C-alpha cells in the first residue's frame, strides 16, 4: 500500500465528519424518545413517522462513519 501523508483537505474534513456523527447521534439521546412517545400518542402525522425518522438518522450516521473509515484506511 502507498503510505501518503494525509493531505490538508482530508485533515480538515475528517474532524468535521466526526462532529457530524456526534451531533446527529445526540438526536437519539435527546429528541428521539420524545418524538417516539408523541408518535405512540398519535400526536404526529403521518403515523409511524418516528420509524421513518429513525431510519433516516441511522443512514446518515452510518454514511458518515463509512466515509471516515474509508478515508482513514487510505492512509494506513
Contact map, one row per residue, 1 for C-alpha under 8 A:
1110000000000000000000000000000000000000000000000000000000000000000000000001
1111000000000000000000000000000000000000000000000000000000000000000000000010
1111100000000000000000000000000000000000000000000000000000000000000000000111
0111110000000000000000000000000000000000000000000000000000000000000000000010
0011111000000000000000000000000000000000000000000000000000000000000000000010
0001111101100000000000000000000000000000000000000000000000000000000000000010
0000111111100000000000000000000000000000000000000000000000000000000000000000
0000011111110000000000000000000000000000000000000000000000000000000000000000
0000001111111000000000000000000000000000000000000000000000000000000000000000
0000011111111100000000000000000000000000000000000000000000000000000000100000
0000011111111110000000000000000000000000000000000000000000000000000000000000
0000000111111111000000000000000000000000000000000000000000000000000000000000
0000000011111111100000000000000000000000000000000000000000000000000000000000
0000000001111111110000000000000000000000000000000000000000000000000100100000
0000000000111111111000000000000000000000000000000000000000000000000000000000
0000000000011111111100000000000000000000000000000000000000000000000000000000
0000000000001111111110000000000000000000000000000000000000000001100100000000
0000000000000111111111000000000000000000000000000000000000000001100100000000
0000000000000011111111100000000000000000000000000000000000000000000000000000
0000000000000001111111110000000000000000000000000000000000000001000000000000
0000000000000000111111111000000000000000000000000000000000001001100000000000
0000000000000000011111111100000000000000000000000000000000000000000000000000
0000000000000000001111111110000000000000000000000000000000000000000000000000
0000000000000000000111111111000000000000000000000000000010011000000000000000
0000000000000000000011111111100000000000000000000000000000001000000000000000
0000000000000000000001111111111000000000000000000000000000000000000000000000
0000000000000000000000111111111100000000000000000000000000000000000000000000
0000000000000000000000011111111110000000000000000000000000000000000000000000
0000000000000000000000001111111110000000000000000000000000000000000000000000
0000000000000000000000000111111111000000000000000000000000000000000000000000
0000000000000000000000000111111111100000000000000000000000000000000000000000
0000000000000000000000000011111111110000000000000100010000000000000000000000
0000000000000000000000000001111111111000000000000000000000000000000000000000
0000000000000000000000000000011111111100000000000000000000000000000000000000
0000000000000000000000000000001111111110000000000100000000000000000000000000
0000000000000000000000000000000111111111000000000100000000000000000000000000
0000000000000000000000000000000011111111100000000000000000000000000000000000
0000000000000000000000000000000001111111111100000000000000000000000000000000
0000000000000000000000000000000000111111111110111100000000000000000000000000
0000000000000000000000000000000000011111111000010000000000000000000000000000
0000000000000000000000000000000000001111111000000000000000000000000000000000
0000000000000000000000000000000000000111111110100000000000000000000000000000
0000000000000000000000000000000000000111111110000000000000000000000000000000
0000000000000000000000000000000000000110011111101000000000000000000000000000
0000000000000000000000000000000000000010011111101000000000000000000000000000
0000000000000000000000000000000000000000000111111000000000000000000000000000
0000000000000000000000000000000000000010010111111000000000000000000000000000
0000000000000000000000000000000000000011000001111111000000000000000000000000
0000000000000000000000000000000000000010000111111111100000000000000000000000
0000000000000000000000000000000100110010000000011111110000000000000000000000
0000000000000000000000000000000000000000000000011111111000000000000000000000
0000000000000000000000000000000000000000000000011111111100000000000000000000
0000000000000000000000000000000000000000000000001111111110000000000000000000
0000000000000000000000000000000100000000000000000111111111000000000000000000
0000000000000000000000000000000000000000000000000011111111100000000000000000
0000000000000000000000000000000000000000000000000001111111110000000000000000
0000000000000000000000010000000000000000000000000000111111111000000000000000
0000000000000000000000000000000000000000000000000000011111111100000000000000
0000000000000000000000000000000000000000000000000000001111111110000000000000
0000000000000000000000010000000000000000000000000000000111111111000000000000
0000000000000000000010011000000000000000000000000000000011111111100000000000
0000000000000000000000000000000000000000000000000000000001111111110000000000
0000000000000000000000000000000000000000000000000000000000111111111000000000
0000000000000000110110000000000000000000000000000000000000011111111100000000
0000000000000000110010000000000000000000000000000000000000001111111110000000
0000000000000000000000000000000000000000000000000000000000000111111111000000
0000000000000000000000000000000000000000000000000000000000000011111111100000
0000000000000100110000000000000000000000000000000000000000000001111111110000
0000000000000000000000000000000000000000000000000000000000000000111111111000
0000000000000000000000000000000000000000000000000000000000000000011111111100
0000000001000100000000000000000000000000000000000000000000000000001111111110
0000000000000000000000000000000000000000000000000000000000000000000111111111
0000000000000000000000000000000000000000000000000000000000000000000011111111
0010000000000000000000000000000000000000000000000000000000000000000001111111
0111110000000000000000000000000000000000000000000000000000000000000000111111
1010000000000000000000000000000000000000000000000000000000000000000000011111
